[in-house]
């Protein structure tokens, strides 16, 4: 999976950008990144563009039956790319009043819409209800927001980085990220969620702040920073997200 968002839409943490200036490896532009992804999955990949704000690309898994699924879904101008699998999918489908044939990507869109429009629950609580392995990216083209998360069990990986024009690139494919972002990338932190309006936070530890940790690769070059929970910190007042869209409280404690 591949998601690219314009820097005006998504402002990434500044620590994700490498301070190193490499003459051999340069970040690519979004169109170059997309073309590379499509060419490497020439038989079954597809992509979609949402103006100059977002590019989404998807390739089904090579193995027809896999523990970790790759799914793409669009509904009411909300798009989701999902990687992984949920153990409690059936019970969550019933909880959200969805049809029996719904998959994980459809569920994530419904959970997102519920959070955005009417949920009395904070986002971190909703994500903790997802039992299984998951990484997903949601793009709400009407609201102009991005919501991404990676499960805490580290069953799958997710990476993010910065393209040549400052766009944010997200993929589960490490080689795609390395080729696209040169040194300006890092693993997306497990047990965390990112919203384009209010940034990165841990849904496992919503009262704790995130801190950037410097990362140096095998060549001795400073790369995009890793992010981890600052166990010594405490968030006394959790921000609200998308108040104009009636989003529920971003964190569960105030």
C-alpha positions in Angstrom: 0.0 0.0 0.0 1.1 3.6 -0.6 -0.4 6.9 0.5 1.1 10.3 -0.4 -0.3 13.5 1.1 0.6 17.1 0.2 2.5 19.0 2.8 -0.3 21.6 3.0 -2.7 18.8 4.0 -0.5 16.8 6.4 2.2 18.5 8.4 4.6 15.7 9.5 6.8 15.9 12.6 9.9 18.0 11.7 12.1 15.3 13.2 11.1 12.9 10.4 13.2 14.9 8.0 16.9 14.0 7.9 19.4 16.8 8.3 21.8 14.9 6.1 22.4 16.1 2.5 23.3 13.0 0.5 24.6 13.3 -3.0 24.0 9.7 -3.8 20.4 9.3 -2.5 17.8 12.0 -3.1 14.1 11.9 -2.2 11.7 11.5 -5.1 8.7 13.5 -6.1 5.2 12.0 -5.5 4.7 11.2 -9.2 8.0 9.4 -9.3 7.2 7.4 -6.2 3.8 6.4 -7.6 5.3 5.3 -10.9 7.9 3.2 -9.1 5.2 1.6 -7.0 2.9 0.8 -10.0 5.8 -0.5 -12.1 6.9 -2.9 -9.3 3.3 -4.3 -9.1 2.5 -4.0 -12.8 0.1 -6.9 -13.0 -2.5 -5.9 -10.4 -1.8 -2.5 -8.8 -4.0 0.5 -9.2 -4.0 4.1 -8.0 -6.2 7.1 -7.5 -5.5 10.8 -7.3 -7.5 13.4 -5.2 -6.4 16.5 -7.0 -3.0 17.6 -5.9 -3.7 16.8 -2.2 -3.5 13.0 -2.1 -2.3 9.9 -4.1 -3.4 6.5 -3.0 -2.1 3.2 -4.5 -2.9 -0.4 -3.7 -1.7 -3.8 -4.8 -3.4 -7.0 -3.6 -1.2 -9.6 -1.8 0.7 -12.0 -4.1 -0.6 -14.9 -2.1 -4.4 -15.3 -2.4 -4.7 -16.6 1.1 -2.7 -14.7 3.6 -2.9 -14.1 7.4 -2.3 -10.4 6.8 -4.7 -9.0 4.2 -4.3 -6.0 2.0 -7.6 -4.2 1.5 -8.8 -1.0 -0.2 -12.2 0.5 0.3 -13.9 3.8 -0.6 -17.3 5.0 0.8 -18.8 8.5 0.8 -15.5 10.1 -0.2 -13.7 8.4 2.6 -10.9 6.0 1.5 -9.1 3.3 3.6 -6.1 1.1 2.8 -5.8 -1.6 5.4 -3.1 -4.2 6.1 -3.5 -7.0 8.6 -6.4 -8.9 10.1 -8.8 -8.5 13.1 -9.7 -11.4 15.3 -12.9 -9.8 16.5 -14.1 -8.5 13.2 -17.5 -10.3 13.5 -18.3 -8.8 16.9 -17.3 -5.3 15.8 -19.4 -5.6 12.7 -22.4 -6.4 14.9 -21.4 -3.5 17.2 -21.4 -1.0 14.4 -24.6 -2.4 12.8 -22.8 -3.4 9.6 -23.7 -6.2 7.1 -22.0 -9.6 7.6 -19.9 -9.4 4.4 -18.1 -6.3 5.7 -14.3 -6.5 5.8 -11.7 -4.7 7.9 -11.3 -1.7 5.6 -15.1 -1.1 5.6 -15.1 -1.4 9.4 -12.3 1.1 9.8 -14.2 3.6 7.6 -17.4 3.1 9.7 -15.4 3.5 12.9 -13.8 6.7 11.6 -17.2 8.1 10.5 -18.7 7.3 13.9 -15.8 9.0 15.7 -16.0 12.0 13.4 -19.7 12.5 13.5 -21.2 11.2 16.8 -19.1 9.0 18.9 -19.1 9.6 22.7 -15.9 7.6 22.9 -12.3 8.9 22.5 -10.3 7.7 19.5 -7.8 5.8 21.6 -10.5 3.7 23.2 -11.9 2.8 19.7 -8.5 1.7 18.5 -7.9 -0.4 21.6 -11.0 -2.3 20.7 -9.4 -3.6 17.5 -8.1 -7.1 18.5 -5.5 -8.3 16.0 -2.8 -7.1 13.7 -3.5 -3.9 11.8 -2.0 -0.9 10.0 -4.3 1.5 8.1 -4.5 4.9 6.5 -7.8 6.7 6.1 -8.2 9.8 3.9 -11.4 11.8 4.2 -11.4 13.8 1.0 -14.4 16.0 2.0 -13.1 17.0 5.4 -9.5 17.1 4.1 -8.2 14.9 6.9 -5.9 11.9 7.3 -6.1 9.3 10.0 -3.5 6.5 10.3 -2.7 3.9 12.9 -0.5 0.9 13.6 -1.5 -1.8 16.1 0.5 -2.4 19.2 1.3 -6.1 18.7 3.9 -5.3 15.9 2.5 -8.1 13.7 2.9 -5.8 10.7 5.0 -2.8 10.0 4.3 0.7 8.8 6.7 3.4 7.7 6.5 7.1 6.9 8.8 9.6 5.3 9.2 12.9 3.5 9.2 13.2 -0.3 11.3 15.7 -2.3 8.5 18.3 -2.2 7.8 17.8 1.5 4.8 15.5 1.0 4.3 12.8 3.5 4.7 9.2 2.3 3.2 6.2 4.1 3.6 2.5 3.2 4.1 -0.9 4.8 6.9 -1.6 2.2 10.3 -0.6 3.6 12.0 -0.6 0.2 9.4 1.7 -1.3 9.9 4.2 1.6 13.7 3.9 1.4 13.7 4.5 -2.4 11.2 7.3 -2.1 12.4 9.3 0.9 16.2 8.6 1.0 17.2 9.2 4.6 14.1 11.1 5.6 12.0 8.2 6.9 11.4 6.1 10.0 9.2 3.3 11.3 5.7 4.4 12.3 5.5 3.8 16.0 3.5 0.8 17.1 0.4 1.4 19.3 0.1 4.9 17.9 -2.2 7.0 15.7 -1.7 10.1 13.6 -4.3 12.7 12.7 -3.5 15.5 10.3 -5.0 18.2 12.5 -3.4 17.2 15.8 -0.4 15.0 15.1 1.0 11.8 16.6 -0.1 10.2 19.9 -0.1 6.8 21.5 -3.5 5.1 21.8 -2.0 2.6 24.2 -0.7 5.4 26.5 -2.9 8.4 25.7 -1.8 10.4 28.7 1.8 10.3 27.7 3.6 12.5 25.3 5.6 11.2 22.3 9.3 12.0 22.0 11.7 11.9 19.0 14.7 9.7 19.3 17.7 10.4 16.9 18.4 7.5 14.5 21.7 6.9 12.8 21.9 4.2 10.1 24.8 1.7 9.3 26.5 4.4 7.2 26.7 6.7 10.2 24.1 9.1 8.6 21.4 10.9 10.7 18.0 9.7 9.4 14.4 10.5 10.3 13.8 10.1 14.0 12.1 7.2 15.7 9.2 8.2 18.0 8.5 6.6 21.4 6.3 7.2 24.4 7.9 9.5 27.0 7.1 7.5 30.1 8.1 10.4 32.4 5.6 12.8 30.8 1.9 13.4 31.3 -0.6 15.2 29.1 -2.9 17.1 31.5 -5.3 18.4 28.9 -6.0 16.3 25.8 -6.7 18.2 22.6 -9.9 17.9 20.7 -9.8 16.9 17.1 -11.9 18.2 14.2 -14.3 20.3 16.4 -16.0 21.7 13.3 -16.8 18.1 12.2 -17.9 17.1 15.8 -15.0 14.7 16.3 -15.0 13.0 19.6 -12.3 13.8 22.2 -8.9 12.8 20.8 -7.7 11.3 24.0 -9.5 9.7 26.9 -8.2 11.8 29.8 -8.3 15.5 30.7 
